[in-house]
Amino acid sequence: MTKFIIEGGTALQGSLAVKGAKNSMLPIMAAAVLSSSTEDIVLQNIPSIFDMHVMTEILRSLGAKVKFADHTLRINVRDLHGFTIPEALMREMRSSIFLMGPLLARFGKVGVTYPGGCSIGPRPIDLHFKGLEALGAKISEEGDFIIASAPRLQGTEIHLDYPSVGATENLIMAAVLAQGKTTVNNAAQEPEIVDLQNFLNAMGADVRGAGTETLRIQGVESVGRCTHRIIPDRIVAGTYLMAAAITGGELLLQDIIPSHLDAVVAKMKEAGVLFQVAESSIKVTESKLKAVETLCTLPYPGFPTDLQAPMMALLTLAQGKSKITESVFEARFRHAEELNRLQAKIAVQGRTAYIQGVEKLFGAEVEATDLRAGAALILAGLAAEGQTVVHNIKYIDRGYENIENDLQKLGAKITRI
């Protein structure tokens, strides 16, 4: 098993460009199966991460031809023939569920199993099912196997009980080829949904309203191909901003969309981090860490749950007592125990964590329990005195492309073993 060995105590210095967003890339890769074009769909700014390679294998198992080189994907679905996703691949990645909507729209039938992914608490997919049933799909379950069918989906009005990102994206893709108009109310508003809308419309779809709570999709007979550049990853960007802050360094992040990080920058400012924000960059200039009275994760435009763990690492060294409430996932504090191995002082009660800032963290052996927890442990290790060993780093590779290389460019002493 691979692991990271980190010698802490070095302030990060320098600049980095941020690659494409994992949470944008995966649904867009899934949406490619909607195309009836014989030509390649070209996706640029693609990070070489584990989840991308899993989605690539899923598409190939369905008959698509996929080539990846120089952070560019070429996807050709001319010979797509399958509508059942192999169970082994479904269990590798939560985002495999994104294929349910577009495969149903294209073939009138889809077979999937319950998806896998990081263990951060229950993430029910009933909202996906309810929305697809509203569009006319008939869904049956045999154990873990799920079959959905519909000769052609019919446009309708859908109200989501919760603004689920995954359900919103799946329903958009399903509705693109449905007959008539579909309205999705209480939709998720994340930037990645705007990116998906832009991609679909470039292929010839008619989707409006992404970034607001109401989406309107006018069904079309077919969609073609396009070339599309994936938006920068705001979660990776936030992680690196926090890495600079926790080490007391200076970092210029380029090729980003600063407005996507408004809630993050606001909370980090509250924690004593100073920034210079430009049109497509953010620079951490100084950090005198202090506690934040309260932080609550929320759907966009609130503070993202995916940055809760790295922010907790940051607050372990903030003067005073901070409180974090996790409102999105109920089991997303497993990293607190690991951070305490570095002599942080964190107490968890239900969905709330109380962090008493300490003067120093000290190196220890820790284990990543999920993707963002792993990133948090790296940040803590960068700031800790002595050596930190982070095990189970396969989770980290799900969402960060060679994170050690980026950090080494900034002066970090981190090695993959």
VMD Tcl script that draws the C-alpha trace (Angstrom):
set ca {
  {0.00 0.00 0.00}
  {1.29 3.46 -0.86}
  {1.64 6.19 1.74}
  {2.85 9.77 2.09}
  {5.78 10.66 4.33}
  {5.76 14.33 5.30}
  {8.40 16.33 7.12}
  {6.49 19.29 8.48}
  {7.47 22.83 9.29}
  {8.07 24.35 5.85}
  {6.03 27.41 4.83}
  {4.69 26.90 1.31}
  {5.82 29.48 -1.23}
  {5.11 29.94 -4.92}
  {2.32 29.63 -7.46}
  {0.13 26.89 -8.93}
  {-2.43 26.58 -11.71}
  {-5.58 24.65 -10.80}
  {-6.74 21.78 -13.02}
  {-10.28 20.84 -13.99}
  {-12.98 20.06 -11.45}
  {-13.58 16.40 -10.56}
  {-17.20 17.15 -9.70}
  {-17.73 18.78 -13.08}
  {-15.79 16.33 -15.22}
  {-17.57 13.14 -14.08}
  {-21.18 14.11 -14.93}
  {-19.98 15.65 -18.20}
  {-18.24 12.39 -19.12}
  {-21.51 10.61 -18.36}
  {-23.46 13.12 -20.46}
  {-21.33 12.25 -23.49}
  {-23.40 9.07 -23.96}
  {-26.35 11.25 -25.02}
  {-24.58 12.19 -28.26}
  {-25.70 10.74 -31.57}
  {-22.65 12.13 -33.37}
  {-20.13 9.86 -35.07}
  {-17.35 12.31 -34.19}
  {-15.32 12.69 -31.00}
  {-16.44 14.77 -28.05}
  {-13.36 16.61 -26.76}
  {-13.00 17.52 -23.09}
  {-10.08 19.72 -22.05}
  {-8.48 20.51 -18.68}
  {-9.07 16.97 -17.43}
  {-7.23 15.95 -14.23}
  {-5.56 12.53 -14.25}
  {-7.25 11.18 -11.13}
  {-8.52 7.75 -10.12}
  {-12.21 8.58 -10.58}
  {-11.62 9.79 -14.14}
  {-9.95 6.50 -15.03}
  {-12.83 4.52 -13.49}
  {-15.40 6.49 -15.49}
  {-13.27 5.90 -18.58}
  {-13.39 2.14 -18.01}
  {-17.16 2.27 -17.49}
  {-17.64 4.09 -20.80}
  {-15.39 1.59 -22.56}
  {-17.37 -1.30 -21.08}
  {-20.46 0.19 -22.74}
  {-18.76 0.33 -26.15}
  {-17.42 3.89 -26.17}
  {-13.93 4.66 -27.44}
  {-12.04 6.88 -25.00}
  {-8.55 8.32 -25.37}
  {-6.73 10.40 -22.74}
  {-3.56 12.40 -23.35}
  {-2.20 15.78 -22.22}
  {-5.17 16.42 -19.92}
  {-7.57 15.98 -22.84}
  {-10.24 13.32 -23.25}
  {-11.64 12.23 -26.59}
  {-14.88 10.28 -26.26}
  {-16.61 8.61 -29.18}
  {-19.97 6.95 -28.48}
  {-20.81 6.00 -32.08}
  {-20.66 2.27 -31.28}
  {-22.20 2.49 -27.81}
  {-24.18 -0.69 -27.29}
  {-24.44 -1.40 -23.58}
  {-26.81 -0.04 -20.98}
  {-25.78 -2.18 -17.99}
  {-22.86 -0.92 -15.93}
  {-20.55 -3.64 -14.58}
  {-21.04 -4.11 -10.86}
  {-17.31 -4.05 -10.06}
  {-16.93 -0.63 -11.67}
  {-20.11 0.75 -10.07}
  {-18.73 -0.15 -6.67}
  {-15.49 1.73 -7.35}
  {-17.08 5.15 -7.54}
  {-20.17 6.98 -6.32}
  {-20.35 9.11 -9.46}
  {-21.12 6.06 -11.62}
  {-24.79 6.73 -10.78}
  {-24.58 9.74 -13.14}
  {-24.88 7.35 -16.07}
  {-28.37 6.29 -15.07}
  {-30.14 9.35 -16.54}
  {-28.31 9.63 -19.87}
  {-28.33 5.87 -20.57}
  {-32.06 5.74 -19.84}
  {-32.63 8.69 -22.16}
  {-30.59 7.15 -24.97}
  {-31.58 3.46 -24.77}
  {-34.87 3.52 -22.89}
  {-33.35 1.15 -20.37}
  {-30.50 1.07 -17.87}
  {-29.17 -1.45 -15.37}
  {-27.02 -0.43 -12.40}
  {-26.09 -1.56 -8.91}
  {-25.80 0.64 -5.85}
  {-22.65 2.74 -6.25}
  {-19.60 2.77 -4.00}
  {-17.17 5.56 -3.12}
  {-15.94 7.25 0.04}
  {-17.52 6.33 3.38}
  {-18.87 9.66 4.61}
  {-22.29 8.54 5.74}
  {-25.53 7.62 3.95}
  {-25.99 9.22 0.53}
  {-29.36 7.87 -0.56}
  {-30.18 7.87 -4.24}
  {-33.95 7.89 -3.75}
  {-34.10 11.45 -5.13}
  {-32.63 10.13 -8.39}
  {-35.27 7.39 -8.52}
  {-38.20 9.68 -7.67}
  {-37.18 12.18 -10.33}
  {-36.73 9.54 -13.03}
  {-40.09 8.00 -12.12}
  {-41.68 11.44 -12.46}
  {-40.25 11.51 -16.00}
  {-42.02 8.23 -16.72}
  {-39.43 5.59 -15.87}
  {-40.41 2.31 -14.29}
  {-37.84 1.25 -11.71}
  {-37.51 -2.19 -10.14}
  {-34.93 -3.61 -7.74}
  {-33.61 -7.14 -7.38}
  {-31.29 -7.09 -4.39}
  {-28.62 -4.52 -5.20}
  {-29.48 -4.52 -8.92}
  {-31.67 -1.73 -10.28}
  {-33.46 -1.74 -13.65}
  {-35.07 1.41 -15.04}
  {-37.02 1.49 -18.31}
  {-39.07 3.93 -20.37}
  {-39.77 3.87 -24.14}
  {-39.28 7.65 -24.05}
  {-39.13 9.91 -21.05}
  {-41.83 12.58 -20.79}
  {-41.19 16.13 -19.61}
  {-42.76 17.06 -16.29}
  {-42.40 19.25 -13.22}
  {-40.17 17.91 -10.45}
  {-39.64 19.31 -6.96}
  {-36.57 17.97 -5.19}
  {-36.99 17.44 -1.44}
  {-33.33 18.44 -1.05}
  {-31.08 20.31 -3.51}
  {-28.99 17.23 -4.28}
  {-26.20 17.91 -6.76}
  {-26.17 14.36 -8.11}
  {-29.94 14.12 -8.50}
  {-30.09 17.54 -10.17}
  {-27.43 16.54 -12.69}
  {-28.95 13.12 -13.39}
  {-32.37 14.65 -14.03}
  {-30.97 17.34 -16.33}
  {-29.28 14.67 -18.45}
  {-32.36 12.44 -18.51}
  {-34.60 15.35 -19.53}
  {-32.42 16.49 -22.44}
  {-33.94 13.87 -24.78}
  {-37.35 13.68 -23.07}
  {-40.48 14.70 -24.92}
  {-41.62 18.15 -23.90}
  {-40.50 20.48 -21.15}
  {-39.11 19.54 -17.73}
  {-38.87 21.90 -14.76}
  {-36.72 21.01 -11.76}
  {-37.52 23.05 -8.63}
  {-35.27 23.31 -5.57}
  {-32.37 22.35 -7.82}
  {-28.78 22.42 -6.61}
  {-26.96 25.61 -7.66}
  {-23.30 24.50 -7.72}
  {-20.95 25.87 -10.41}
  {-20.45 22.32 -11.67}
  {-24.13 22.26 -12.69}
  {-23.59 25.44 -14.70}
  {-20.65 23.72 -16.40}
  {-22.82 20.70 -17.23}
  {-25.50 23.00 -18.70}
  {-22.91 24.76 -20.85}
  {-21.58 21.45 -22.13}
  {-25.03 20.09 -22.95}
  {-26.10 23.27 -24.71}
  {-22.89 23.25 -26.77}
  {-23.99 19.78 -27.99}
  {-27.42 21.12 -28.96}
  {-29.49 20.67 -25.80}
  {-31.83 23.36 -24.45}
  {-31.15 23.76 -20.72}
  {-31.74 27.00 -18.83}
  {-31.47 28.18 -15.24}
  {-28.33 26.42 -13.96}
  {-26.98 28.29 -10.97}
  {-30.52 29.07 -9.75}
  {-33.03 26.93 -7.87}
  {-35.21 26.42 -10.97}
  {-34.06 24.56 -14.07}
  {-35.97 24.32 -17.32}
  {-35.08 21.70 -19.92}
  {-36.80 21.61 -23.29}
  {-36.39 18.14 -24.72}
  {-34.74 17.80 -28.13}
  {-34.65 14.93 -30.62}
  {-30.88 14.53 -30.54}
  {-27.61 16.15 -29.51}
  {-24.26 16.17 -31.30}
  {-20.68 16.79 -30.25}
  {-18.58 19.69 -29.01}
  {-15.25 20.70 -27.54}
  {-15.52 21.82 -23.93}
  {-13.07 22.99 -21.27}
  {-13.84 21.84 -17.71}
  {-14.00 24.62 -15.08}
  {-11.21 24.74 -12.47}
  {-11.64 22.68 -9.33}
  {-12.78 24.96 -6.51}
  {-12.26 22.21 -3.91}
  {-8.65 21.62 -4.95}
  {-8.17 25.40 -4.98}
  {-9.59 25.73 -1.48}
  {-7.40 22.87 -0.23}
  {-4.25 24.57 -1.50}
  {-5.25 27.95 -0.07}
  {-5.64 26.25 3.31}
  {-2.31 24.46 2.88}
  {-0.60 27.81 2.44}
  {-2.42 29.29 5.42}
  {-1.75 26.42 7.82}
  {1.99 26.56 7.07}
  {2.19 30.36 7.26}
  {3.20 30.60 3.61}
  {2.35 32.66 0.54}
  {0.64 31.09 -2.44}
  {-0.68 32.45 -5.72}
  {-3.38 30.23 -7.24}
  {-3.94 30.88 -10.94}
  {-6.49 29.73 -13.54}
  {-9.36 29.73 -11.05}
  {-12.77 31.40 -10.78}
  {-12.56 33.36 -7.50}
  {-16.33 33.83 -7.14}
  {-16.69 30.06 -6.77}
  {-14.72 30.39 -3.52}
  {-16.54 33.37 -1.98}
  {-17.82 31.44 1.05}
  {-14.44 29.79 1.60}
  {-12.46 33.02 1.37}
  {-14.92 34.76 3.70}
  {-14.55 32.09 6.38}
  {-10.78 31.94 5.98}
  {-10.61 35.72 6.38}
  {-12.57 35.30 9.60}
  {-9.86 32.82 10.63}
  {-7.14 35.44 10.13}
  {-6.01 34.70 6.56}
  {-5.30 37.65 4.26}
  {-5.85 37.49 0.49}
  {-5.31 39.37 -2.73}
  {-8.11 38.48 -5.17}
  {-7.88 39.21 -8.91}
  {-9.95 38.28 -11.95}
  {-8.64 34.70 -12.26}
  {-6.36 34.28 -9.26}
  {-6.25 34.36 -5.47}
  {-3.14 34.89 -3.37}
  {-2.68 34.02 0.30}
  {-0.43 36.76 1.64}
  {-0.44 36.32 5.41}
  {-1.96 34.08 8.09}
  {-2.38 34.82 11.79}
  {-4.80 32.07 12.63}
  {-7.65 32.68 15.03}
  {-10.73 30.67 15.89}
  {-14.05 31.05 14.09}
  {-17.10 31.13 16.31}
  {-19.13 28.88 14.06}
  {-18.90 27.27 10.63}
  {-21.76 25.31 9.08}
  {-21.48 23.38 5.83}
  {-24.30 24.10 3.38}
  {-25.21 23.54 -0.26}
  {-23.72 26.12 -2.64}
  {-23.32 29.08 -2.24}
  {-22.65 28.10 1.38}
  {-19.41 26.67 2.75}
  {-18.78 23.36 0.91}
  {-18.85 20.10 2.82}
  {-15.88 18.95 0.72}
  {-13.69 21.58 2.42}
  {-14.91 20.93 5.95}
  {-12.07 18.50 6.73}
  {-9.22 20.72 5.43}
  {-10.76 23.69 7.27}
  {-10.84 21.64 10.47}
  {-7.12 20.95 10.04}
  {-6.52 24.68 9.65}
  {-8.49 25.52 12.78}
  {-6.49 23.08 14.92}
  {-3.77 25.76 14.97}
  {-6.12 28.75 15.32}
  {-6.01 30.61 18.63}
  {-9.22 30.01 20.59}
  {-12.14 27.61 20.24}
  {-13.90 26.97 16.93}
  {-17.11 25.12 16.16}
  {-17.94 23.27 12.94}
  {-21.40 21.87 12.18}
  {-21.70 19.36 9.33}
  {-25.21 19.69 7.89}
  {-24.73 17.80 4.61}
  {-23.32 14.36 5.55}
  {-23.89 12.79 8.93}
  {-20.66 10.77 9.17}
  {-18.06 13.20 7.95}
  {-15.99 13.72 11.10}
  {-13.90 10.55 11.00}
  {-10.80 12.67 10.34}
  {-11.17 14.34 13.76}
  {-9.83 11.25 15.52}
  {-6.90 11.09 13.10}
  {-6.11 14.78 13.60}
  {-6.09 14.17 17.34}
  {-3.27 11.68 16.77}
  {-1.19 14.74 15.83}
  {-2.16 16.17 19.24}
  {-4.95 18.38 17.99}
  {-7.79 18.95 20.45}
  {-11.08 18.12 18.77}
  {-14.25 16.85 20.43}
  {-17.16 15.59 18.33}
  {-20.77 15.60 19.48}
  {-23.18 14.35 16.83}
  {-22.88 16.64 13.81}
  {-20.82 19.28 15.62}
  {-17.06 19.37 16.21}
  {-15.42 21.62 18.79}
  {-11.81 22.53 18.05}
  {-9.56 24.01 20.71}
  {-6.59 25.53 18.94}
  {-3.12 24.33 19.96}
  {0.28 25.96 19.51}
  {1.77 23.00 17.65}
  {0.85 19.76 15.98}
  {3.26 16.83 16.20}
  {3.92 14.22 13.54}
  {2.28 10.80 13.82}
  {1.03 7.89 11.72}
  {-2.50 8.51 10.48}
  {-4.93 6.97 8.03}
  {-7.07 8.63 5.38}
  {-10.69 7.57 5.80}
  {-12.02 9.36 2.71}
  {-10.86 11.74 -0.01}
  {-11.16 15.07 1.80}
  {-10.14 13.59 5.15}
  {-6.91 12.51 3.46}
  {-6.31 16.05 2.22}
  {-6.86 17.37 5.76}
  {-4.25 14.98 7.14}
  {-1.72 16.13 4.55}
  {-2.32 19.75 5.57}
  {-1.89 18.91 9.24}
  {1.29 16.99 8.44}
  {2.72 19.94 6.51}
  {2.31 22.12 9.60}
  {3.27 19.53 12.24}
  {6.62 19.26 13.94}
  {8.47 16.12 12.87}
  {7.38 13.34 10.52}
  {3.81 12.42 9.61}
  {2.94 9.26 7.70}
  {-0.42 9.23 5.91}
  {-1.68 5.73 5.03}
  {-4.50 4.65 2.71}
  {-3.79 7.43 0.22}
  {-5.80 5.72 -2.52}
  {-8.66 7.94 -1.36}
  {-6.62 11.09 -1.97}
  {-5.84 10.00 -5.52}
  {-9.58 9.99 -6.25}
  {-9.65 13.80 -6.42}
  {-6.12 15.24 -6.49}
  {-3.74 14.70 -9.38}
  {-0.29 13.94 -7.95}
  {-0.88 16.20 -4.96}
  {2.65 15.57 -3.75}
  {4.11 17.04 -6.96}
  {2.15 20.26 -6.55}
  {3.17 20.58 -2.92}
  {6.82 19.80 -3.69}
  {6.84 22.69 -6.18}
  {5.87 24.92 -3.25}
  {8.71 23.62 -1.06}
  {6.86 20.94 0.89}
  {8.81 17.90 2.04}
  {6.38 15.17 1.04}
  {7.21 11.83 -0.56}
  {5.04 9.03 -1.95}
  {6.31 5.60 -0.86}
}
mol new
graphics top color blue
foreach p $ca { graphics top sphere $p radius 0.5 }
foreach p [lrange $ca 0 end-1] q [lrange $ca 1 end] { graphics top cylinder $p $q radius 0.2 }
display resetview
